[in-house]
């Protein structure tokens, strides 16, 4: 039986453990799957997935030497364990194209491993990408480049990557891994009042995620019984500018700011209490937060970027507003807050159908398995 390994240094730091386990679960129906990352067994629902913790526990206050040691030693341990377990093909997640990244691919090649590269961001949002390194990784070091939607594929082909080297796999949802909690119980555990409706922004906070747009739009709505929950850690962004916006709109009593990593149990509670989940991104190639929200299911409001429109049909399984348009976001937000329960329930049922149907992990696994069949 063939073997494949998923090597992921991000893992539980940013919710990528959900991705790894979900994809591995489907792949394991046909092949042996190993996950090499920074977490242990994720779920009893994945008995056929072998998970090995090869990356240490990350500490955000570590210096550059400690971070580099964490990064490279984890990959080397992963590659050693992969070889010891006769794994010949590995899946690597790609978010950037910098010197550290190309070194990882070169080391993997020196271990004799074939690489399936999942290109989450065609261009890194940290703006540190090197075009030469990017070209070498995509054209020469990766055996196949996997993307999550048609938009990402089109952007990748602009880099002169051969079309037959690209495989489009859909980003799946997390129905098996999320746990919807009864709202009254979730409110109690979070010490929140049932007198309010709650709008949720969830995930890493950085410029392209458009949190500032949401705060300003929220400040414009005429709704006294609604609060905004912001939950996620700040990455390469200025936290103070968001506080200044909150103060400018006199929202100090209406915004709950959880500026930190959110563990799985708390994430379940936050999605369970939220009446609307807003994804106001300015730029995106794909959104795991969107698929995560649909999995509960939540009522979602997204910017009308192409990757979002490949998932959300406006007023069918969610709602769209004009990207970067504060007025459009404010109007849609106001409308959703007054939505009748029967309409909310219908939209949420469609959301769940989306995750169970065209965005199930079965589709992604089949695309990868078809490639493996061709290589035999």
Backbone torsions as a table, in degrees:
resi	resn	phi	psi	omega
1	UNK	NA	134.8	-179.9
2	UNK	-63.5	156.6	177.8
3	UNK	-129.4	144.1	177.0
4	UNK	-139.5	146.4	179.9
5	UNK	-119.8	139.5	173.5
6	UNK	-106.2	116.3	-178.0
7	UNK	-108.1	120.3	-171.5
8	UNK	-142.2	110.1	179.9
9	UNK	-82.0	-16.0	-179.6
10	UNK	-79.9	-55.2	174.5
11	UNK	48.0	-125.3	-174.4
12	UNK	-72.0	-9.6	-179.7
13	UNK	-64.8	-33.1	-176.5
14	UNK	-137.7	27.9	176.2
15	UNK	78.8	8.0	179.1
16	UNK	-70.9	-15.2	176.1
17	UNK	-61.5	-34.5	176.4
18	UNK	-61.6	-44.8	179.5
19	UNK	-60.8	-51.3	-176.1
20	UNK	-58.4	-48.0	-176.4
21	UNK	-67.0	-40.9	-178.0
22	UNK	-65.1	-45.7	178.2
23	UNK	-66.5	-43.2	-178.9
24	UNK	-62.4	-37.6	-179.8
25	UNK	-58.4	-43.5	179.9
26	UNK	-72.6	-41.9	178.8
27	UNK	-61.9	-34.2	-174.6
28	UNK	-68.5	-9.2	176.5
29	UNK	-72.1	-19.1	-177.6
30	UNK	-122.7	-27.8	-176.8
31	UNK	-138.4	165.5	175.1
32	UNK	-78.9	131.5	-176.2
33	UNK	-123.5	132.9	174.3
34	UNK	-115.8	141.4	170.3
35	UNK	-115.5	126.1	176.6
36	UNK	-113.5	108.1	-174.2
37	UNK	-155.4	-151.4	-175.4
38	UNK	-114.1	22.2	179.5
39	UNK	-136.3	162.5	178.6
40	UNK	-95.1	-161.5	-178.1
41	UNK	-53.7	126.1	-174.6
42	UNK	-87.7	-37.7	-173.4
43	UNK	-155.4	143.1	175.8
44	UNK	-68.9	-10.7	179.7
45	UNK	-81.1	0.5	179.2
46	UNK	-124.1	58.1	-174.9
47	UNK	-66.2	-22.6	-176.0
48	UNK	-92.4	1.9	179.1
49	UNK	-99.1	127.3	179.4
50	UNK	-95.7	116.8	-177.0
51	UNK	-110.2	124.7	-179.9
52	UNK	-121.5	128.3	179.7
53	UNK	-84.6	104.7	-177.2
54	UNK	-110.9	-11.9	176.3
55	UNK	-108.8	139.2	-178.0
56	UNK	-73.1	-178.1	177.4
57	UNK	-80.4	119.3	-175.8
58	UNK	-77.5	138.0	176.5
59	UNK	-122.5	125.0	-171.4
60	UNK	-66.6	-19.8	-178.0
61	UNK	-93.5	12.6	179.6
62	UNK	-70.7	151.5	177.1
63	UNK	-81.2	176.0	-173.8
64	UNK	-62.6	-34.1	179.6
65	UNK	-67.7	-44.7	178.9
66	UNK	-64.0	-40.6	179.2
67	UNK	-64.2	-41.5	179.8
68	UNK	-66.2	-39.2	177.7
69	UNK	-63.0	-45.4	177.0
70	UNK	-56.7	-46.9	-174.9
71	UNK	-65.0	-58.7	-172.9
72	UNK	-75.6	-38.3	179.3
73	UNK	-64.7	-35.0	178.1
74	UNK	-64.3	-43.7	178.8
75	UNK	-66.2	-42.1	-179.5
76	UNK	-64.0	-43.0	175.9
77	UNK	-60.1	-40.4	179.9
78	UNK	-62.8	-44.9	-178.0
79	UNK	-68.0	-37.1	177.1
80	UNK	-62.9	-46.8	179.9
81	UNK	-65.9	-35.2	177.2
82	UNK	-61.3	-47.1	179.8
83	UNK	-64.4	-40.5	179.6
84	UNK	-63.2	-27.2	-179.4
85	UNK	-100.8	16.9	175.0
86	UNK	62.3	30.0	174.2
87	UNK	-83.8	126.2	-177.6
88	UNK	-108.5	-20.0	-178.3
89	UNK	-123.8	131.4	178.6
90	UNK	-122.9	152.5	172.9
91	UNK	-104.8	126.9	176.9
92	UNK	-117.6	138.8	175.4
93	UNK	-88.1	133.3	179.8
94	UNK	-118.7	124.8	177.1
95	UNK	-120.2	-11.8	-177.5
96	UNK	-157.7	170.4	-178.5
97	UNK	-135.0	79.3	-177.8
98	UNK	-122.3	-179.9	-177.3
99	UNK	-58.3	-44.6	-179.8
100	UNK	-58.8	-34.4	-177.8
101	UNK	-69.9	-46.8	-178.4
102	UNK	-64.9	-32.2	177.2
103	UNK	-63.0	-37.7	178.1
104	UNK	-62.2	-45.3	-178.5
105	UNK	-67.5	-36.9	177.9
106	UNK	-64.9	-44.3	178.5
107	UNK	-61.5	-42.5	178.0
108	UNK	-59.8	-41.7	178.2
109	UNK	-64.5	-39.4	178.4
110	UNK	-63.4	-27.6	175.0
111	UNK	-80.9	-1.1	178.0
112	UNK	78.7	23.5	-177.0
113	UNK	-95.8	138.5	171.9
114	UNK	-84.6	147.1	-170.7
115	UNK	-121.2	124.0	165.5
116	UNK	-102.2	115.3	-175.5
117	UNK	-99.9	120.6	174.5
118	UNK	-91.7	109.0	-177.6
119	UNK	-87.0	93.4	179.4
120	UNK	-70.2	-45.4	178.4
121	UNK	-120.6	116.6	-179.0
122	UNK	-63.9	-33.4	170.4
123	UNK	-127.7	132.2	-178.0
124	UNK	-66.9	133.9	-178.1
125	UNK	-74.8	-7.5	175.9
126	UNK	-79.8	-5.6	177.5
127	UNK	64.1	23.6	-179.9
128	UNK	-106.1	11.1	-177.8
129	UNK	-65.4	143.8	174.5
130	UNK	-110.9	122.5	-173.9
131	UNK	-62.7	-36.7	-180.0
132	UNK	-67.6	-45.7	178.0
133	UNK	-61.6	-43.6	179.1
134	UNK	-58.4	-44.7	-179.4
135	UNK	-62.7	-43.6	-178.9
136	UNK	-65.5	-43.7	-178.8
137	UNK	-63.7	-51.2	-174.6
138	UNK	-70.6	-39.5	-174.5
139	UNK	-88.1	-30.1	-169.6
140	UNK	-121.0	-34.3	-175.1
141	UNK	-92.1	-31.3	178.0
142	UNK	-88.4	134.7	176.4
143	UNK	-75.5	-39.3	175.1
144	UNK	-141.0	148.4	176.0
145	UNK	-113.2	122.5	-178.4
146	UNK	-103.5	132.7	176.9
147	UNK	-126.6	166.0	-170.3
148	UNK	-100.0	-10.1	-178.1
149	UNK	-161.2	173.2	-177.7
150	UNK	-66.0	-36.3	179.0
151	UNK	-59.9	-47.5	-179.9
152	UNK	-63.8	-36.9	178.6
153	UNK	-64.2	-44.9	179.1
154	UNK	-60.6	-42.3	179.1
155	UNK	-64.5	-36.6	-179.5
156	UNK	-69.7	-39.6	-179.6
157	UNK	-65.5	-24.0	175.7
158	UNK	-65.7	-19.3	178.6
159	UNK	-85.5	10.3	-179.5
160	UNK	64.3	32.6	172.8
161	UNK	-83.5	134.6	-179.9
162	UNK	-60.3	133.1	-177.2
163	UNK	-61.0	-33.2	-178.9
164	UNK	-74.5	-3.0	176.3
165	UNK	-93.3	-9.4	-173.8
166	UNK	-103.4	133.2	174.4
167	UNK	-118.4	127.6	177.9
168	UNK	-94.0	116.5	175.0
169	UNK	-117.1	137.8	179.7
170	UNK	-79.3	142.3	172.5
171	UNK	-70.7	129.6	-176.5
172	UNK	-96.3	174.4	178.0
173	UNK	-97.1	-172.2	-171.3
174	UNK	-133.5	41.2	-176.5
175	UNK	-56.3	-39.1	-177.2
176	UNK	-73.5	-16.5	-172.5
177	UNK	-110.6	-21.3	178.3
178	UNK	-89.4	156.7	-178.4
179	UNK	-132.7	106.6	177.5
180	UNK	-74.2	125.8	-179.0
181	UNK	-102.5	142.7	177.3
182	UNK	-54.8	133.3	-168.7
183	UNK	-57.7	-42.3	-178.6
184	UNK	-60.9	-42.0	178.9
185	UNK	-66.2	-42.6	-179.9
186	UNK	-63.8	-41.5	177.5
187	UNK	-60.0	-42.1	-179.4
188	UNK	-64.1	-44.3	-178.0
189	UNK	-68.2	-29.2	178.6
190	UNK	-91.4	-1.4	-178.4
191	UNK	58.6	46.1	178.6
192	UNK	-112.6	153.9	-178.1
193	UNK	-90.4	142.9	176.6
194	UNK	-80.5	4.6	177.6
195	UNK	-77.4	-14.5	-174.7
196	UNK	-114.2	156.6	164.3
197	UNK	-94.7	153.9	-175.1
198	UNK	-127.0	129.6	174.4
199	UNK	-105.2	131.6	-174.3
200	UNK	-115.1	129.4	163.2
201	UNK	-108.7	121.5	-174.9
202	UNK	-126.8	138.3	173.1
203	UNK	119.9	-178.8	-176.9
204	UNK	-58.9	136.5	-177.2
205	UNK	-100.6	114.3	176.1
206	UNK	-151.1	165.8	-170.1
207	UNK	-50.8	-45.5	-174.4
208	UNK	-69.9	-13.4	-178.2
209	UNK	-79.2	-11.2	170.9
210	UNK	71.2	26.3	178.4
211	UNK	-60.2	-36.2	178.6
212	UNK	-60.6	-37.1	177.1
213	UNK	-62.3	-42.7	-178.8
214	UNK	-66.5	-43.9	179.8
215	UNK	-59.9	-44.8	-179.5
216	UNK	-66.3	-41.7	178.6
217	UNK	-65.2	-39.1	178.5
218	UNK	-64.7	-35.6	178.5
219	UNK	-67.3	-18.8	-177.8
220	UNK	-92.5	-15.8	-176.6
221	UNK	-77.0	147.2	-179.4
222	UNK	-98.8	77.6	-176.5
223	UNK	-146.9	107.8	-173.3
224	UNK	-84.6	-13.5	-175.7
225	UNK	-106.8	30.0	-178.9
226	UNK	-126.3	139.9	175.2
227	UNK	-123.2	150.7	178.0
228	UNK	-103.9	125.5	175.0
229	UNK	-104.3	123.7	175.5
230	UNK	-111.2	117.8	-174.0
231	UNK	-130.7	109.6	177.3
232	UNK	161.5	162.4	-179.5
233	UNK	-90.4	151.5	-179.2
234	UNK	-84.7	134.8	-179.3
235	UNK	-130.6	115.7	178.2
236	UNK	50.4	43.8	-178.9
237	UNK	-144.6	167.2	-177.5
238	UNK	-99.6	104.8	-179.1
239	UNK	-60.2	-36.3	-174.4
240	UNK	-62.9	-29.9	-178.3
241	UNK	-67.0	-30.0	177.9
242	UNK	-73.3	-39.1	176.4
243	UNK	-63.3	-40.3	178.6
244	UNK	-62.3	-41.2	177.6
245	UNK	-63.2	-44.4	179.1
246	UNK	-58.7	-43.1	179.6
247	UNK	-68.3	-40.0	-178.8
248	UNK	-61.0	-33.4	-179.5
249	UNK	-98.9	12.8	178.2
250	UNK	53.4	47.4	-176.0
251	UNK	-105.8	13.2	-175.2
252	UNK	-54.9	-36.0	-178.2
253	UNK	-88.9	-4.9	-175.0
254	UNK	-115.7	1.1	179.6
255	UNK	-120.3	129.0	174.3
256	UNK	-107.2	111.9	-173.2
257	UNK	-107.8	106.9	177.8
258	UNK	-101.8	85.4	-172.8
259	UNK	-87.3	74.7	-176.7
260	UNK	-170.2	172.7	173.5
261	UNK	-66.7	136.3	-178.5
262	UNK	-105.7	115.1	178.4
263	UNK	-67.8	162.5	-174.4
264	UNK	-55.9	-44.5	-176.3
265	UNK	-62.7	-40.5	179.3
266	UNK	-71.8	-34.7	176.3
267	UNK	-59.0	-44.7	177.0
268	UNK	-56.7	-42.4	-178.6
269	UNK	-66.7	-42.1	-177.7
270	UNK	-65.2	-44.1	178.1
271	UNK	-68.7	-30.8	-179.1
272	UNK	-70.1	-31.1	-179.0
273	UNK	-90.2	-14.7	-171.1
274	UNK	-80.3	133.3	177.0
275	UNK	-83.8	-30.3	178.3
276	UNK	-142.5	137.8	171.5
277	UNK	-109.8	122.7	-177.0
278	UNK	-107.0	133.2	179.2
279	UNK	-123.7	87.1	-169.4
280	UNK	-93.2	30.3	-169.7
281	UNK	-58.2	142.8	173.1
282	UNK	-83.3	-36.0	179.7
283	UNK	-139.8	145.5	174.9
284	UNK	-168.2	147.5	172.0
285	UNK	-101.3	-29.2	173.7
286	UNK	-166.5	159.1	-177.5
287	UNK	-132.9	109.2	175.0
288	UNK	-68.5	-30.9	178.5
289	UNK	-62.0	-39.8	178.9
290	UNK	-61.1	-50.0	179.9
291	UNK	-66.0	-33.7	176.9
292	UNK	-63.6	-45.6	-180.0
293	UNK	-62.6	-42.4	179.7
294	UNK	-64.3	-23.4	-175.4
295	UNK	-75.5	-19.6	-175.7
296	UNK	-72.1	-44.2	-3.4
297	UNK	-92.4	154.8	177.9
298	UNK	-114.9	160.6	171.2
299	UNK	-85.0	115.5	-172.6
300	UNK	-111.5	145.9	175.0
301	UNK	-127.5	117.8	-174.5
302	UNK	-123.4	153.9	168.3
303	UNK	-66.1	150.1	-173.1
304	UNK	-86.6	44.6	172.6
305	UNK	-69.7	153.2	-176.1
306	UNK	-55.5	-44.9	179.1
307	UNK	-60.8	-36.6	177.5
308	UNK	-68.4	-38.2	-179.0
309	UNK	-69.5	-19.1	175.1
310	UNK	-75.4	-14.1	179.2
311	UNK	-109.4	-45.1	-172.8
312	UNK	-101.0	126.7	169.5
313	UNK	-100.8	118.6	-173.4
314	UNK	-55.9	129.5	179.3
315	UNK	66.8	14.1	175.8
316	UNK	-111.0	-67.6	177.8
317	UNK	-113.1	7.9	179.4
318	UNK	172.3	-165.8	-176.8
319	UNK	-136.0	151.0	-179.9
320	UNK	-123.6	147.2	171.0
321	UNK	-126.9	163.4	-178.7
322	UNK	-67.6	123.8	-175.6
323	UNK	-55.4	133.1	177.9
324	UNK	65.6	11.3	-178.5
325	UNK	-103.5	103.2	-175.5
326	UNK	-63.2	-38.5	-179.9
327	UNK	-63.9	-43.7	178.7
328	UNK	-63.2	-42.8	178.9
329	UNK	-63.6	-43.4	-179.4
330	UNK	-64.0	-43.2	-179.6
331	UNK	-65.2	-44.0	179.8
332	UNK	-66.1	-38.4	179.8
333	UNK	-63.7	-44.1	178.2
334	UNK	-61.5	-42.7	179.9
335	UNK	-62.5	-43.4	-177.8
336	UNK	-68.4	-32.3	179.9
337	UNK	-68.6	-20.6	179.0
338	UNK	-106.6	11.6	-178.0
339	UNK	-65.8	139.8	178.3
340	UNK	-70.9	150.3	-174.9
341	UNK	-60.4	-37.5	-178.3
342	UNK	-66.3	-33.7	177.1
343	UNK	-71.1	-43.6	177.0
344	UNK	-56.4	-46.7	-178.3
345	UNK	-63.8	-38.4	179.4
346	UNK	-64.9	-45.1	-179.9
347	UNK	-63.0	-41.4	-178.7
348	UNK	-67.8	-34.0	175.5
349	UNK	-64.7	-41.3	177.3
350	UNK	-64.5	-36.4	177.9
351	UNK	-60.2	-46.1	-179.6
352	UNK	-65.1	-38.3	178.0
353	UNK	-62.9	-34.1	178.2
354	UNK	-62.2	-44.4	-179.2
355	UNK	-70.5	-37.8	-179.4
356	UNK	-74.7	-23.1	-175.9
357	UNK	-100.3	-102.8	-172.4
358	UNK	-67.4	-15.2	178.4
359	UNK	-114.2	34.1	171.0
360	UNK	-81.7	154.3	-179.6
361	UNK	-72.0	-13.8	177.9
362	UNK	-58.9	-39.8	-179.9
363	UNK	-62.1	-47.8	-178.5
364	UNK	-63.2	-43.4	-178.9
365	UNK	-62.2	-40.9	-179.5
366	UNK	-62.9	-39.0	178.8
367	UNK	-63.1	-41.2	179.1
368	UNK	-70.0	-42.9	179.9
369	UNK	-64.2	-36.8	177.2
370	UNK	-61.7	-39.4	177.7
371	UNK	-64.9	-43.5	179.9
372	UNK	-62.9	-37.7	178.0
373	UNK	-61.7	-41.2	-178.5
374	UNK	-66.9	-26.3	-176.6
375	UNK	-83.8	-10.3	-178.1
376	UNK	-69.2	NA	NA
